[in-house]
Amino acid sequence: MLEQNNIKLCERIKFGTEMRKRVNWLGAFFVLASSCLSSAEANTFQKLNLYFNERAPYLESRGNGRVEGLTASPANRALELASISYAWKKATAEQQLAVMNRNQEQACLVGWFKRPERELIGKYSAPLYAGKQMVALSLASNPRLQVKMRVGDLMKDSQLVMLVKDGYSYGQILDQQIRNFSPKVIPATGENTNMLNMLVYKRADYFLVSEEEANALIQRSDRSPAEFRLSYFVETIKEDPRYFWCTKQVPDALISKLNRVLEKSVATTHQRGRASSSSN
């Protein structure tokens, strides 16, 4: 009887040992399989296409295929630190949207706002750039626009016409305000330099733009800066963060790699900002 119990005990121990071996083997298998999938995903990546349109001060061609600016420069830096191969490709905003909708290549648009409808067709990185406040740019000779205004007062004025670029976003708050107040608008074609000319020729009264871009447009125009006015909002509406907006063909592993660099860069910037504030 004792011998039979010993035999059964030995069999149980042997069974338990075999089961542990199988569990360990399965765990190792899943780790290896996951690693292989990540490697396979990485091996299918060739070069990331970065689409952009000339837009001072965010994206400006410098020659030799290089692009610099408020969003282009941190994009270059992040991709190089992440050891991601890339190439800049010029395209209109409409052509860039077509690239996203086709979803046939590994590509990213640089410096776009994040929107729920856009997340349906692409992937976003961590924030790339956070700018200053939004303003309304107009001619200084227009008496209906003041240096300081409420958004509602501006958009409810039925005698003012706002230029709106098709397919563009002005940030979550201003997009909602446009829906709420339904200002009189006309569609704008071409880049923001063309929109500035439309103000000069009085095709419209104003358009919404970031403070940095408004100043860059005025500085680069052939008109006197005194001819223009920046209207600041009482509500102080900050520009939304800008991101890499990528097609779904871009591997998740590549986005994660890029995000690690971007998040580290943002943390470093915040630390510098705190140090600068404490020293003043």
Secondary structure, 3 states (H helix, E strand, C coil): CHHHHHHHHHHHHHHHHHHHHHHHHHHHHHHHHHHHHHHHHHHCCCCEEEEECCECCCEEEEECCEEECCCHHHHHHHHHHCCCCEEEEECCHHHHHHHHHHCCCCEEEEEECCCHHHHCCEEECCCCECCCEEEEEEECCCCCCCCEECHHHHHHCCCCEEEEECCCCCCHHHHHHHHHHCCEEEEECCCHHHHHHHHHCCCCCEEEEEHHHHHHHHHHCCCCHHHEEEEEECCCCECCCEEEEEECCCCHHHHHHHHHHHHHHHHHHHHHHHHHHHHC
